[in-house]
Amino acid sequence: MKKVANKLRKTIVFASMVLMFFNFSCNKSGDDFDDDHNNADDITDKTGIFQDAPSYGFVYTANYNSNDISAFIIDTSSGSLAQIDADSALDGIQNYAAGINPASLAVDSGLKFLYAANFNSNDISVYTIGSDTGVLTAVDADSALEGIQNFAAGTNPRSVVIDSTGKYLFVANGGSNDISVFVIDSASGALTPVDADSVLDGIQNFPAGTNPVSITINSSGQYLYAANFNSNDISAFSFDLATGVLTQIDADAEAADIQNFAAGFIYRSVSIAPNGKFLYATNKSANAISAFLIDSSTGSLTQIDAIADVAEDTTTTGIQNFTASSGPVLVSVAKDGKYVYAINALSDNISAFLLDDVTGIISSIDADAISEGIQHFRAGDNPVSMSIDNSGLFAFVSNSGSNDISAFVIHPDSGILIPVDADESLLGTQNFDTGNKPMSIVAISK
């Protein structure tokens, strides 16, 4: 019954988009489609999906091994990227200096500031963003010292996120097993830490699980969640917008200590649907996505079963997750809340899903209906991060193994990812070069 249900779910998703898909793939089949994708101009001519494209946009990658940030301008008529030179006085394209091993990026809601979490210098690099140019200018944490100083975080900051008001920045510190909270200066972007315990000496952070590697906050700013890589669970917090204080939500009030929410193995990423009702987490070792219902009044998580008709399924026990490809390390929800994407590091591809905004159930979108089984969308080598721009039209994936970006146009009617070619003079779809080992990517547009 489980296989029948999954097959039916796939058939329904495919049937709902087959007419649209036919418009731009009727003369493509099999390997021809994979190796010679319709480019963005073809889609524009046939469907007009660029009519609501943003006026401008920028993309940034945190390059872990080269200790810098690559910056790009988005051609909003195609999704193509042109790199921004950080220093035109030097030969070749230059990147922007960061701390040691930048691992995560975030931009405030006003699109004024960029923040980079530096894994091995235990700090945050802050930059202002040129509104018309995308050029980055470093913000100095201590002008009394020589050179640009960064803002101290916990040990091994791995993930950074900003609330929807742009007032607070949160950092998941994998080495110290906690979360740093900062108040953002709206004029300069400078950071002021929030103290978790004023009784103790020095600034204290908020405890999480073991090795938190990803954090997300809902659009109302009411709840924050952290994926804990080594304890295989999710820490949940309520957030006080007035004070910046996090209070942990207990998954089991009957236990002696505060408990986290567990449902998978090796959580690597968490993301919340725009409606605030559902949370999704990647289970890297299980090659799966866990889905949760968020209690709007408490922030507690209840896992959603991938088997929709549990009463009819006599072959499966326990709550089931949603199948991705090999080694999913990041999950992202589309801006309109219609689609979910999982970045699969070990199979070098992207799983796409249709999201039911009533139940939270996600159904696989097939990248190639001709081939047997669910097919995924190809990326570069070892993809690790994905960002969808503010318009929801473009998606960008950083490939840490091939040191480049895969760019896509998201078809609004199907969630299909249409590749953007960096060099149409070469055979096959080409990606956009970055610095060494891009571990995180962020795209913005207006």
C-alpha positions as a printed Julia matrix, in Angstrom:
446×3 Matrix{Float64}:
  0.0    0.0     0.0
  2.88   2.34    0.79
  4.33   1.88   -2.7
  0.93   2.43   -4.29
  0.37   5.62   -2.3
  3.78   7.0    -3.22
  3.29   6.12   -6.89
 -0.15   7.74   -6.88
  1.26  10.85   -5.23
  3.95  11.1    -7.9
  1.38  10.59  -10.68
 -0.85  13.35   -9.34
  2.05  15.82   -9.12
  3.24  14.96  -12.6
 -0.24  15.17  -14.1
 -0.79  18.62  -12.61
  2.19  20.05  -14.45
  2.44  17.93  -17.6
  0.77  20.5   -19.89
  3.06  23.29  -18.71
  6.1   21.05  -18.96
  5.12  20.05  -22.51
  5.34  23.69  -23.62
  9.09  23.82  -23.15
 10.15  20.17  -23.4
  8.04  18.71  -26.18
 11.07  18.55  -28.48
 13.39  17.3   -25.74
 13.67  13.79  -24.38
 15.89  11.7   -22.17
 19.55  12.78  -22.24
 18.76  15.62  -24.66
 16.86  17.4   -21.91
 19.59  16.83  -19.31
 22.48  17.87  -21.56
 20.87  20.66  -23.55
 18.47  22.39  -21.19
 16.15  25.06  -22.45
 17.77  28.3   -21.41
 16.0   31.11  -19.6
 15.34  33.02  -22.83
 13.35  30.08  -24.21
 11.2   30.07  -21.1
 10.69  33.83  -21.36
  9.52  33.54  -24.96
  7.14  30.68  -24.26
  5.73  31.39  -20.82
  6.51  34.99  -19.86
  7.57  34.06  -16.34
 10.01  37.0   -16.19
  7.26  39.6   -16.41
  7.38  40.05  -12.62
 11.16  39.76  -12.35
 12.86  42.03   -9.78
 14.7   45.18  -10.9
 18.06  44.05   -9.57
 19.68  41.45   -7.36
 22.92  40.16   -5.88
 24.37  36.8    -4.84
 27.11  36.14   -2.27
 29.0   32.97   -1.38
 31.04  32.22    1.76
 34.21  30.53    0.5
 35.42  28.31    3.35
 38.93  27.49    2.12
 39.86  30.86    0.62
 38.55  32.86    3.61
 36.58  35.29    1.49
 33.24  36.15   -0.06
 32.42  36.13   -3.77
 29.85  38.7    -4.93
 27.72  38.68   -8.09
 25.13  40.8    -9.86
 22.02  38.92  -11.04
 20.83  39.55  -14.57
 17.14  39.55  -13.66
 16.09  38.96  -17.26
 17.78  35.54  -17.27
 19.2   34.58  -13.87
 22.77  34.78  -15.15
 25.52  36.05  -12.83
 28.35  38.57  -13.32
 31.01  38.68  -10.63
 31.72  41.91   -8.74
 35.4   42.82   -8.42
 36.38  43.67   -4.84
 39.57  45.45   -5.95
 39.87  46.63   -9.55
 43.46  47.8    -8.93
 44.62  44.17   -8.83
 44.76  41.72  -11.72
 41.83  39.34  -12.0
 38.57  39.29  -10.09
 39.1   39.78   -6.37
 36.84  38.58   -3.55
 36.04  40.25   -0.23
 38.1   39.24    2.79
 36.31  37.43    5.62
 37.42  35.68    8.82
 38.85  32.18    8.96
 36.65  29.61    7.21
 33.38  31.51    6.62
 30.6   28.92    6.79
 27.27  30.75    6.71
 25.76  33.98    5.37
 22.68  36.05    6.16
 21.25  39.36    4.93
 18.9   41.58    6.92
 15.33  42.2     5.76
 16.21  45.72    4.64
 18.91  44.3     2.34
 21.46  46.67    3.86
 23.85  44.35    5.72
 25.57  41.02    5.06
 26.81  38.81    7.91
 29.29  35.92    7.66
 29.85  33.35   10.43
 33.55  32.43   10.5
 33.91  28.88   11.76
 37.54  28.9    12.9
 38.02  32.51   13.97
 34.9   32.28   16.16
 33.47  35.57   14.99
 31.12  37.36   12.61
 32.2   39.52    9.67
 29.79  42.37    8.97
 29.44  44.32    5.71
 27.26  47.06    4.33
 25.78  46.3     0.89
 25.9   48.95   -1.83
 22.23  49.34   -2.71
 22.84  49.86   -6.43
 26.14  48.03   -6.84
 26.17  45.09   -4.43
 29.66  46.17   -3.34
 30.57  45.13    0.21
 32.19  47.41    2.77
 33.45  45.86    6.01
 32.08  47.14    9.33
 34.74  47.5    12.03
 33.92  46.05   15.45
 36.69  48.04   17.17
 38.11  51.11   15.45
 40.7   51.53   18.24
 42.57  48.5    16.93
 44.53  48.29   13.71
 42.75  46.71   10.79
 39.13  45.58   10.48
 37.94  43.71   13.56
 35.11  41.19   13.57
 32.4   40.62   16.19
 33.04  37.78   18.66
 30.66  34.8    18.65
 30.76  31.41   20.36
 33.03  28.53   19.38
 32.8   27.36   15.75
 29.84  29.44   14.55
 28.17  27.34   11.89
 24.89  29.03   10.98
 23.54  32.58   11.08
 19.99  33.89   10.64
 18.19  37.24   11.07
 14.62  37.8    12.24
 12.08  39.36    9.86
 12.26  42.76   11.58
 16.0   42.97   10.94
 16.58  43.78   14.6
 18.2   40.54   15.82
 20.87  38.19   14.53
 21.23  34.6    15.79
 24.29  32.36   15.52
 24.46  28.58   16.06
 27.83  27.79   17.65
 28.65  24.14   16.94
 31.71  23.98   19.17
 30.18  25.56   22.28
 26.73  23.98   21.79
 24.85  27.22   22.11
 23.25  30.16   20.33
 24.51  33.73   20.33
 21.94  36.5    20.01
 22.85  40.03   18.87
 21.0   43.3    18.47
 21.67  44.84   15.04
 22.37  48.56   14.86
 19.95  49.72   12.15
 22.28  52.49   11.02
 25.66  50.73   10.9
 24.92  46.98   11.05
 27.15  46.65   14.13
 26.31  43.9    16.62
 25.65  44.1    20.37
 25.39  40.75   22.19
 22.37  39.78   24.29
 23.39  38.26   27.64
 21.68  34.96   28.48
 22.65  35.2    32.16
 23.59  38.58   33.63
 24.49  36.97   36.98
 27.6   35.38   35.51
 30.7   37.25   34.38
 30.96  37.98   30.68
 28.4   37.51   27.94
 26.61  34.16   28.16
 24.97  32.37   25.24
 21.78  30.29   25.15
 22.35  26.49   25.46
 21.25  24.24   22.58
 21.82  20.56   21.79
 25.15  19.02   20.79
 26.75  20.69   17.79
 23.97  22.93   16.44
 24.68  23.43   12.73
 21.56  25.16   11.4
 18.99  27.6    12.79
 15.78  29.11   11.5
 13.19  31.53   12.88
  9.54  31.85   11.9
  8.31  34.94   10.08
  6.6   36.38   13.16
  9.82  36.08   15.15
  8.05  34.1    17.84
  9.92  30.78   17.6
 13.46  29.72   16.74
 14.71  26.18   15.99
 18.21  24.69   15.89
 19.24  21.41   14.22
 21.75  19.6    16.46
 24.06  17.44   14.36
 25.56  15.25   17.11
 22.54  14.82   19.38
 20.25  14.09   16.4
 17.48  16.41   17.53
 16.0   19.88   17.26
 16.12  22.52   19.98
 13.07  24.81   20.03
 12.88  28.24   21.62
 10.35  30.97   22.16
 11.75  34.43   21.49
 11.07  37.71   23.28
 11.18  40.47   20.66
 11.45  43.13   23.34
 14.49  41.73   25.15
 16.13  39.35   22.67
 15.97  36.49   25.18
 15.47  32.87   24.08
 13.53  30.45   26.29
 13.8   26.76   25.47
 10.61  24.82   24.72
 10.42  21.47   26.48
  9.59  18.49   24.26
  8.75  16.35   27.3
  7.49  18.11   30.43
  7.52  14.84   32.39
 11.28  14.38   32.04
 13.6   15.84   34.67
 15.55  18.04   32.24
 14.47  20.04   29.22
 14.17  17.74   26.23
 14.68  18.44   22.54
 12.55  17.17   19.66
 13.9   14.03   18.0
 12.76  12.21   14.88
 15.72  11.53   12.6
 19.43  10.87   12.39
 22.09  13.51   11.7
 20.06  16.66   11.24
 21.91  19.12    9.0
 19.37  21.8     8.18
 16.0   23.24    9.24
 13.61  25.53    7.36
 10.12  26.88    8.08
  7.31  27.3     5.54
  6.25  30.95    4.99
  2.86  30.3     6.6
  4.68  29.39    9.83
  2.79  26.1    10.18
  5.45  23.58    9.13
  9.14  22.91    9.76
 11.32  20.7     7.57
 14.64  19.1     8.53
 17.17  17.1     6.53
 18.25  13.66    7.78
 21.58  13.2     6.01
 22.24   9.55    6.87
 18.64   8.47    6.25
 18.47  10.31    2.88
 15.2   11.83    4.01
 13.29  14.95    5.02
 11.43  15.1     8.34
  8.34  17.31    8.46
  6.77  18.8    11.59
  3.61  20.66   12.47
  4.37  23.76   14.55
  1.94  24.48   17.39
  1.2   28.18   16.91
  0.49  28.74   20.6
  3.49  26.88   22.11
  6.05  26.35   19.33
  6.11  22.59   20.01
  6.76  20.22   17.12
  4.66  17.22   16.09
  6.08  15.04   13.34
  4.06  14.61   10.15
  3.83  11.06    8.8
  4.85  10.63    5.16
  2.29   7.83    4.86
 -0.9    9.82    4.37
 -3.33   6.96    4.96
 -1.87   5.28    8.03
 -4.99   3.2     8.64
 -4.65   1.52    5.25
 -0.91   0.85    5.58
 -0.33  -2.46    7.36
  3.29  -2.9     6.25
  4.93   0.11    7.88
  5.38   0.85   11.58
  6.25   4.18   13.14
  6.25   7.65   11.63
  7.89   7.78    8.2
  9.97  10.54    6.65
  9.93  11.84    3.09
 12.5   10.36    0.71
 15.16  12.59   -0.83
 18.28  11.55   -2.73
 21.7   10.75   -1.23
 23.03  12.84    1.65
 20.59  15.77    1.95
 22.37  18.58    3.81
 20.05  21.54    3.31
 16.31  22.11    2.94
 14.74  25.28    1.56
 11.11  26.33    1.15
 10.07  28.49   -1.82
  9.01  32.06   -1.08
  5.41  31.35   -2.06
  5.32  28.26    0.17
  4.38  25.96   -2.71
  7.61  23.99   -3.05
 10.36  22.44   -0.93
 13.9   21.72   -2.14
 16.55  19.45   -0.63
 20.23  19.77   -1.54
 21.8   16.32   -1.8
 25.57  16.53   -1.28
 26.4   12.89   -2.01
 24.38  12.52   -5.23
 25.15  16.03   -6.57
 21.54  16.93   -7.17
 18.41  18.62   -5.83
 15.17  16.96   -4.79
 12.03  19.02   -5.38
  8.68  18.6    -3.67
  5.18  20.04   -3.89
  4.02  21.28   -0.47
  0.43  20.8     0.7
 -0.19  23.96    2.73
 -3.01  22.29    4.69
 -1.29  19.09    5.82
  2.41  19.92    5.39
  2.89  16.73    3.35
  5.42  17.06    0.53
  5.18  15.11   -2.76
  8.11  14.51   -5.09
  8.37  16.51   -8.31
  9.92  14.46  -11.11
 12.78  16.13  -13.0
 12.48  13.66  -15.87
  9.17  11.84  -16.34
 10.6    9.7   -19.13
 13.08   7.89  -16.89
 11.9    5.29  -14.39
 11.47   6.41  -10.79
 11.73   9.91   -9.36
 14.55  11.9   -10.98
 16.3   14.84   -9.37
 17.69  18.12  -10.7
 21.42  18.13  -11.35
 23.81  20.45   -9.51
 27.6   20.68   -9.39
 29.97  18.62   -7.26
 29.03  18.3    -3.58
 26.28  20.95   -3.4
 25.83  22.21    0.16
 23.71  25.36    0.17
 20.8   26.95   -1.64
 19.23  30.4    -1.63
 16.09  31.67   -3.32
 15.98  35.4    -4.06
 13.31  37.69   -2.59
 11.16  37.51   -5.72
 11.06  33.7    -5.56
 12.01  33.49   -9.24
 15.67  32.48   -8.98
 17.44  29.73   -7.03
 21.19  29.47   -6.58
 23.12  26.46   -5.29
 26.73  26.57   -4.05
 28.8   23.53   -5.01
 31.66  23.08   -2.56
 33.37  20.36   -4.61
 33.44  22.13   -7.97
 33.83  25.66   -6.55
 30.92  27.13   -8.45
 27.25  28.1    -8.44
 24.41  26.31  -10.19
 21.77  28.89  -11.13
 18.12  28.09  -11.83
 14.85  29.74  -12.72
 11.96  28.36  -10.63
  8.89  27.8   -12.77
  6.04  29.22  -10.66
  3.44  26.75  -11.96
  5.38  23.56  -11.31
  8.41  24.18   -9.07
 10.63  22.77  -11.83
 14.2   24.09  -11.74
 15.3   25.4   -15.14
 19.12  25.63  -15.37
 20.81  28.9   -16.32
 23.87  28.41  -18.52
 26.99  30.39  -17.64
 28.52  29.82  -21.08
 26.27  28.78  -23.96
 29.26  28.43  -26.3
 30.28  25.26  -24.45
 28.54  21.9   -24.51
 26.23  21.25  -21.58
 25.14  23.62  -18.84
 28.05  25.55  -17.31
 28.14  26.92  -13.76
 29.45  30.2   -12.34
 32.9   30.15  -10.68
 33.37  31.15   -7.03
 36.17  31.1    -4.5
 37.46  27.9    -2.88
 34.78  25.67   -1.29
 31.64  27.83   -1.21
 29.85  26.56    1.89
 26.99  29.02    2.0
 25.1   31.19   -0.47
 22.6   34.01   -0.16
 20.61  35.73   -2.93
 18.76  39.03   -2.61
 16.65  41.06   -5.02
 14.35  44.04   -5.12
